[in-house]
Amino acid sequence: MIVVSQCLLGDNCKYNGGNNYSQKVVDFLKNKEYIAVCPEQLGGLPTPRTPCECCGKRIINKEGEDKTQAFIDGAERCLKLIEDKEIECAILQPRSPSCGKGKIYDGSFTGTLTVGNGVFAKMLLERGIIVKHEDELD
């Protein structure tokens, strides 16, 4: 079973109401079992929503509101959905405060990246689950 960010499959769950459809991800998942998740929606955040970025250990939206708990709640709900499944890997949206792996937006809302992992990606990695981005599918 593979965990995948819903936005990569074309679901309009991205902060701006759009998606991050990836034909490469869709092709990779052909004939594979997968479960699509959006930690931000599962955490109770609306779509569309004010963009959020990691600011140290907190996740703050562009209006200065702390949304950390919603991100934690959503990531934990995603973990609950997969807890009884044998997970091969997760394919997640890069740079996201939920799903980013290795580099995430730095909290300045300028498109600047910093070293780090999003909340859900971090929880998966802590459990020994491989996290990939679409450019790592080859």
Secondary structure, DSSP 4 states (H G I P E B T S, - for coil): -EEEEGGGGT-S-STTS-----HHHHHHHTTS-EEEE-HHHHTT--SS---EEEETTEEEETTS-B-HHHHHHHHHHHHHHHTTS---EEE--TB-TTT--SEEE-SSSSS-EEE---HHHHHHHHTT--EE-GGG--
